């Protein structure tokens, strides 16, 4: 009960800070007469959202779909590679440096190449989302799969467990507490990756809308797009968080 009260107080505090931020923003806009084309105030952004809601939902749904597909693809591939790293040191030594190289390349640099290779349709955006989601899941999956106590491995070996049984009954459950934090990071990064890819070349999506709004100096609509895609990222994060609480139920919430 005390934990619920503490959680409720934290939520009220967060909401209070956010409301104060919006009020301060409105006040500064009123005092300094900032033009909408430079920095719209919160109520102008809200009007832009309500006035263009259907268009925003259309573009957000496209970017959200790209992000989800990229997230699933990148997470699945990275997990399978992490499994291969655990069971083969040669594969790890060969492939891990390339994974680091991919992570070190700025995604904004890769976007034009992906558009060139895969066109300006959804595929290039899905691949971009998969690339940015790849590394966090790879690192945490490998850590979870490999940091097993030797006593536990010895117990399974003494019970004549096969590698398959050891994986599904020991390594995989142990990995979940490492995997889900990475998935929460990866899903938000996937949204960012899909949006970045749309900046470079697309006919639809929130990135396309933001670029078009910037070109035509529709700053309120630009901010509306940013707000909408941010909300999508937050919703995706909490969906993964909800799934984590249902699956990894034995882990205490911090």
C-alpha positions in Angstrom: 0.0 0.0 0.0 2.9 2.4 0.9 4.5 1.6 -2.4 1.3 2.5 -4.3 1.1 5.8 -2.4 4.7 6.6 -3.2 4.2 5.7 -6.9 1.1 8.0 -7.0 3.0 10.8 -5.4 5.8 10.4 -7.9 3.3 10.6 -10.8 1.6 13.7 -9.3 5.0 15.3 -8.9 6.0 14.5 -12.5 2.7 15.8 -13.8 3.0 19.0 -11.7 6.5 19.7 -13.1 5.2 19.2 -16.6 2.3 21.6 -16.0 4.6 24.2 -14.5 6.9 23.8 -17.6 4.0 24.5 -20.0 2.8 27.5 -17.9 6.3 28.9 -17.9 6.6 28.4 -21.7 3.3 30.2 -22.2 4.4 33.0 -19.9 7.7 33.5 -21.6 6.0 33.6 -25.0 3.6 36.2 -23.7 6.3 38.4 -22.2 8.7 38.3 -25.1 6.1 38.1 -27.9 7.9 35.2 -29.6 6.6 34.7 -33.1 4.8 31.4 -33.9 7.1 30.8 -36.9 10.1 30.8 -34.4 8.7 29.0 -31.4 5.0 28.3 -31.1 3.6 28.2 -27.6 1.8 25.1 -26.1 -1.7 26.2 -27.0 -0.7 26.9 -30.6 0.8 23.4 -30.8 -2.4 21.9 -29.3 -4.5 23.7 -32.0 -2.1 22.3 -34.7 -2.7 18.8 -33.3 -6.5 19.1 -33.1 -6.7 20.8 -36.5 -4.5 18.3 -38.3 -5.3 15.2 -36.2 -6.3 12.8 -39.0 -3.2 13.7 -41.0 -1.0 13.4 -38.0 -2.5 10.0 -37.1 -1.9 8.8 -40.7 1.8 9.8 -40.7 2.4 8.5 -37.1 0.8 5.1 -37.9 3.2 4.7 -40.8 6.3 5.6 -38.7 5.0 3.5 -35.8 4.6 0.4 -38.1 8.1 0.9 -39.5 9.5 1.2 -36.0 7.7 -1.9 -34.7 8.8 -4.1 -37.6 12.3 -2.8 -37.4 12.3 -3.4 -33.6 11.1 -7.0 -34.0 13.6 -7.7 -36.8 16.6 -6.1 -35.1 15.8 -7.6 -31.7 15.3 -11.1 -33.1 18.5 -11.0 -35.2 20.6 -9.6 -32.3 19.3 -12.2 -29.9 20.1 -15.0 -32.3 23.6 -13.6 -32.8 24.0 -13.3 -29.0 23.1 -17.0 -28.7 25.7 -17.9 -31.3 28.3 -15.8 -29.3 27.7 -17.9 -26.2 28.1 -21.2 -27.9 30.9 -20.2 -30.3 33.9 -18.1 -29.2 35.1 -18.0 -32.8 31.8 -16.4 -34.0 32.0 -13.9 -31.2 35.6 -12.9 -32.0 34.8 -12.6 -35.7 31.4 -10.8 -35.5 31.5 -8.6 -32.4 33.9 -6.0 -33.8 31.6 -5.6 -36.8 28.6 -5.0 -34.4 30.6 -2.3 -32.7 31.5 -0.7 -36.0 27.8 -0.6 -37.0 26.9 1.0 -33.7 29.7 3.6 -34.1 28.5 4.8 -37.5 26.1 7.8 -37.2 22.7 6.7 -38.3 22.1 9.9 -40.2 25.0 8.9 -42.5 23.5 5.5 -43.2 20.1 6.8 -44.0 20.9 8.1 -47.6 22.6 4.8 -48.4 19.6 2.8 -47.2 17.4 5.0 -49.4 19.7 4.4 -52.3 19.8 0.7 -51.9 16.3 -0.1 -50.8 14.2 2.8 -52.1 12.2 5.4 -50.3 9.5 3.0 -49.2 9.0 1.3 -45.9 11.8 -1.3 -46.3 14.6 1.2 -45.9 13.0 2.7 -42.7 12.4 -0.8 -41.3 16.1 -1.6 -41.8 17.2 1.7 -40.2 15.0 1.0 -37.2 16.4 -2.5 -37.0 20.0 -1.2 -37.1 19.5 1.2 -34.2 17.6 -1.4 -32.1 20.3 -4.0 -32.8 23.2 -3.2 -30.5 21.4 -2.7 -27.1 19.6 -6.0 -27.4 22.8 -7.8 -28.6 24.9 -6.6 -25.6 22.3 -7.3 -22.9 21.3 -10.6 -24.4 24.9 -11.8 -24.5 25.4 -10.6 -20.9 22.3 -12.4 -19.7 23.1 -15.6 -21.6 26.8 -15.8 -20.5 26.7 -14.6 -16.8 25.4 -17.9 -15.4 26.8 -19.2 -12.1 29.1 -22.2 -12.7 27.3 -24.0 -9.9 24.0 -23.8 -11.8 25.7 -25.1 -15.0 27.3 -28.0 -13.0 23.9 -28.9 -11.6 22.3 -29.1 -15.0 25.3 -31.1 -16.3 25.0 -33.5 -13.3 21.3 -34.0 -14.2 22.4 -34.9 -17.8 20.5 -32.0 -19.3 21.1 -31.4 -23.0 22.3 -28.0 -24.4 18.7 -27.4 -25.5 17.3 -28.1 -22.0 20.0 -25.9 -20.4 19.2 -23.1 -22.7 15.4 -23.0 -22.3 15.4 -23.9 -18.5 18.4 -21.9 -17.3 20.0 -19.5 -19.8 16.9 -18.0 -21.3 14.9 -17.3 -18.1 18.1 -15.8 -16.6 18.5 -13.6 -19.7 15.0 -12.1 -19.4 16.0 -9.6 -16.7 18.7 -8.3 -18.9 16.8 -8.5 -22.1 13.7 -6.4 -21.3 15.6 -3.3 -20.2 17.4 -3.4 -23.6 14.1 -3.9 -25.4 12.7 -0.8 -23.8 15.6 1.2 -25.0 15.5 -0.5 -28.4 11.8 0.3 -29.1 12.3 4.0 -28.5 15.5 4.0 -30.6 13.5 2.2 -33.4 11.1 5.1 -33.5 14.0 7.5 -33.7 15.6 5.4 -36.5 12.5 5.2 -38.6 11.9 9.0 -38.3 15.5 9.8 -39.2 15.2 7.6 -42.3 12.1 9.5 -43.3 14.0 12.8 -43.1 16.2 11.6 -45.9 13.6 10.4 -48.3 10.0 9.3 -48.0 6.5 10.1 -49.3 4.8 9.6 -45.9 5.5 9.2 -42.2 6.1 11.7 -39.4 9.6 12.4 -40.6 8.2 13.4 -44.0 5.6 15.6 -42.3 8.3 17.3 -40.2 10.5 18.0 -43.2 7.6 19.4 -45.2 6.4 21.6 -42.3 9.9 23.0 -41.9 10.1 23.7 -45.6 6.8 25.6 -45.6 7.6 27.3 -42.2 4.6 25.6 -40.5 6.4 25.5 -37.2 3.3 24.7 -35.1 2.6 21.6 -37.3 6.3 20.7 -37.0 6.1 20.7 -33.2 2.8 18.8 -33.4 4.5 16.1 -35.3 7.3 15.9 -32.7 4.8 15.7 -29.9 2.8 12.9 -31.6 5.9 10.8 -32.4 7.2 11.3 -28.9 3.9 10.0 -27.5 4.2 7.0 -29.7 7.7 6.3 -28.4 6.4 6.6 -24.8 3.4 4.3 -25.4 5.7 1.7 -27.0 8.1 1.9 -24.0 5.3 1.3 -21.5 3.9 -1.6 -23.6 7.2 -3.4 -23.3 7.4 -2.4 -19.6 4.0 -3.9 -19.1 5.0 -7.2 -20.8 8.1 -7.3 -18.7 6.1 -7.1 -15.5 3.9 -9.9 -16.6 6.7 -12.2 -17.8 9.6 -11.4 -15.4 7.2 -11.3 -12.4 9.8 -12.6 -10.0 12.0 -9.5 -10.3 11.2 -6.8 -7.8 10.4 -3.4 -9.2 13.0 -0.7 -8.4 
